Amino acid sequence: MADLPAMRVDHVGIAVDSIEDAESILFALGCEKIHEERSEYAEFAWATYVLGDASRLELIAPADGSESFLTAFLEENGPGLHHVTLEVANLEAAIEALSEHGVSVVDHAEFDHWGEAFLSPENATGVLFQLMEYDDGYAESRDAGKRLFVRGERL
Protein backbone atom coordinates (compact mmCIF):
# COMPACT_ATOMS: atom_id res chain seq x y z
CA MET A 1 0.00 0.00 0.00
CA ALA A 2 1.14 3.51 -0.77
CA ASP A 3 2.10 5.66 2.20
CA LEU A 4 0.31 8.92 2.81
CA PRO A 5 2.56 11.95 2.28
CA ALA A 6 2.97 14.57 5.00
CA MET A 7 -0.28 16.47 5.70
CA ARG A 8 -1.50 19.18 8.03
CA VAL A 9 -4.63 21.26 8.52
CA ASP A 10 -4.20 24.33 6.33
CA HIS A 11 -7.49 26.11 7.03
CA VAL A 12 -11.18 25.78 7.72
CA GLY A 13 -13.47 27.23 5.03
CA ILE A 14 -16.67 28.96 6.11
CA ALA A 15 -19.39 29.73 3.55
CA VAL A 16 -21.01 33.14 4.02
CA ASP A 17 -23.32 35.41 2.07
CA SER A 18 -20.91 38.36 2.37
CA ILE A 19 -17.25 38.43 3.41
CA GLU A 20 -17.57 42.04 4.55
CA ASP A 21 -20.56 41.28 6.76
CA ALA A 22 -19.08 38.11 8.24
CA GLU A 23 -15.50 39.10 8.94
CA SER A 24 -16.32 41.27 11.98
CA ILE A 25 -16.66 38.14 14.14
CA LEU A 26 -13.21 36.99 13.01
CA PHE A 27 -11.73 40.40 13.86
CA ALA A 28 -13.42 40.24 17.30
CA LEU A 29 -11.71 36.87 17.80
CA GLY A 30 -8.34 38.46 17.05
CA CYS A 31 -7.88 37.31 13.46
CA GLU A 32 -5.92 39.35 10.93
CA LYS A 33 -7.09 39.45 7.31
CA ILE A 34 -4.13 38.84 5.02
CA HIS A 35 -5.64 38.03 1.64
CA GLU A 36 -8.73 38.23 -0.55
CA GLU A 37 -9.23 37.24 -4.18
CA ARG A 38 -11.87 36.16 -6.67
CA SER A 39 -12.05 32.70 -8.20
CA GLU A 40 -10.71 32.19 -11.70
CA TYR A 41 -14.25 32.33 -13.10
CA ALA A 42 -15.41 35.16 -10.75
CA GLU A 43 -18.13 32.94 -9.24
CA PHE A 44 -16.98 33.49 -5.67
CA ALA A 45 -14.36 35.21 -3.54
CA TRP A 46 -12.32 33.96 -0.63
CA ALA A 47 -10.47 35.75 2.13
CA THR A 48 -7.80 34.34 4.42
CA TYR A 49 -7.47 35.23 8.11
CA VAL A 50 -4.69 34.20 10.49
CA LEU A 51 -4.99 33.69 14.23
CA GLY A 52 -1.69 33.14 16.00
CA ASP A 53 1.14 31.48 14.12
CA ALA A 54 -0.66 28.42 12.76
CA SER A 55 -4.44 28.86 12.81
CA ARG A 56 -6.12 30.03 9.63
CA LEU A 57 -9.72 30.56 8.63
CA GLU A 58 -11.19 31.26 5.22
CA LEU A 59 -14.44 33.00 4.37
CA ILE A 60 -15.93 32.16 0.98
CA ALA A 61 -18.82 34.09 -0.51
CA PRO A 62 -20.59 34.01 -3.87
CA ALA A 63 -20.09 36.88 -6.29
CA ASP A 64 -23.16 39.05 -6.78
CA GLY A 65 -25.51 37.54 -9.34
CA SER A 66 -23.50 34.34 -9.86
CA GLU A 67 -24.74 30.77 -9.57
CA SER A 68 -22.25 28.18 -8.39
CA PHE A 69 -21.69 25.31 -5.98
CA LEU A 70 -21.48 27.96 -3.27
CA THR A 71 -24.86 29.58 -3.94
CA ALA A 72 -26.42 26.10 -3.95
CA PHE A 73 -24.66 25.26 -0.67
CA LEU A 74 -25.87 28.47 1.00
CA GLU A 75 -29.44 27.99 -0.24
CA GLU A 76 -29.51 24.45 1.15
CA ASN A 77 -27.52 24.90 4.37
CA GLY A 78 -27.15 28.59 5.14
CA PRO A 79 -23.84 30.04 6.31
CA GLY A 80 -21.46 27.73 8.13
CA LEU A 81 -18.67 25.20 7.83
CA HIS A 82 -18.04 24.43 4.17
CA HIS A 83 -14.76 22.51 4.10
CA VAL A 84 -11.57 21.57 5.90
CA THR A 85 -8.44 21.98 3.81
CA LEU A 86 -5.48 19.70 4.38
CA GLU A 87 -2.19 20.77 2.86
CA VAL A 88 -0.37 17.77 1.41
CA ALA A 89 3.27 17.47 0.41
CA ASN A 90 2.37 15.41 -2.67
CA LEU A 91 -1.19 15.53 -4.00
CA GLU A 92 -0.85 12.64 -6.46
CA ALA A 93 0.62 10.36 -3.78
CA ALA A 94 -2.18 11.33 -1.37
CA ILE A 95 -4.85 10.53 -3.96
CA GLU A 96 -3.24 7.16 -4.70
CA ALA A 97 -2.91 6.22 -1.02
CA LEU A 98 -6.49 7.25 -0.24
CA SER A 99 -7.75 5.29 -3.24
CA GLU A 100 -6.01 2.19 -1.91
CA HIS A 101 -7.95 2.73 1.35
CA GLY A 102 -11.23 2.93 -0.57
CA VAL A 103 -11.58 6.72 -0.27
CA SER A 104 -12.68 8.33 -3.53
CA VAL A 105 -11.76 11.73 -4.83
CA VAL A 106 -14.80 13.50 -6.28
CA ASP A 107 -12.94 16.35 -7.98
CA HIS A 108 -9.31 17.01 -8.90
CA ALA A 109 -7.92 20.11 -10.59
CA GLU A 110 -4.55 21.66 -11.30
CA PHE A 111 -4.04 25.42 -11.44
CA ASP A 112 -1.02 27.63 -12.14
CA HIS A 113 0.44 27.43 -8.64
CA TRP A 114 -1.51 24.74 -6.80
CA GLY A 115 -3.42 21.51 -7.16
CA GLU A 116 -6.50 20.44 -5.26
CA ALA A 117 -8.71 17.43 -4.79
CA PHE A 118 -11.93 16.97 -2.84
CA LEU A 119 -13.21 14.05 -0.80
CA SER A 120 -16.99 13.79 -0.76
CA PRO A 121 -18.78 14.86 2.43
CA GLU A 122 -20.73 11.62 2.09
CA ASN A 123 -18.31 10.00 4.52
CA ALA A 124 -18.72 9.17 8.21
CA THR A 125 -17.61 12.70 9.25
CA GLY A 126 -20.01 14.54 6.93
CA VAL A 127 -17.17 16.95 6.10
CA LEU A 128 -15.97 18.03 2.66
CA PHE A 129 -12.19 17.67 2.74
CA GLN A 130 -10.07 19.63 0.30
CA LEU A 131 -6.53 18.36 -0.27
CA MET A 132 -4.22 21.09 -1.50
CA GLU A 133 -0.62 21.06 -2.68
CA TYR A 134 1.06 24.43 -3.08
CA ASP A 135 3.46 24.65 -6.02
CA ASP A 136 6.34 27.02 -6.64
CA GLY A 137 5.08 30.53 -7.30
CA TYR A 138 1.92 30.36 -5.15
CA ALA A 139 3.16 32.73 -2.46
CA GLU A 140 5.09 34.89 -4.90
CA SER A 141 1.95 35.50 -6.98
CA ARG A 142 -0.02 36.95 -4.03
CA ASP A 143 0.47 40.05 -1.87
CA ALA A 144 0.35 38.11 1.40
CA GLY A 145 3.26 35.96 0.20
CA LYS A 146 4.51 33.26 2.55
CA ARG A 147 2.04 34.37 5.25
CA LEU A 148 -0.43 32.25 3.28
CA PHE A 149 1.42 29.12 4.48
CA VAL A 150 1.07 27.68 7.96
CA ARG A 151 4.03 29.07 9.92
CA GLY A 152 5.32 30.71 6.72
CA GLU A 153 6.46 27.55 4.93
CA ARG A 154 4.71 25.05 2.69
CA LEU A 155 5.15 21.32 3.22
SULJOKA-V717651 format. One record per helix or strand. SS is the DSSP state (~ for helix, > for strand). FROM is the first residue (numbers start at 1). TO is the last residue. Records with the same first field share a line. If there is no record, write none. Layout:
SS = FROM-TO / FROM-TO
This chain:
> = 7-16 / 32-38 / 44-51 / 55-62 / 80-88 / 105-110 / 114-119 / 129-134
~ = 19-28 / 69-77 / 91-100 / 139-141 / 145-148 / 150-152
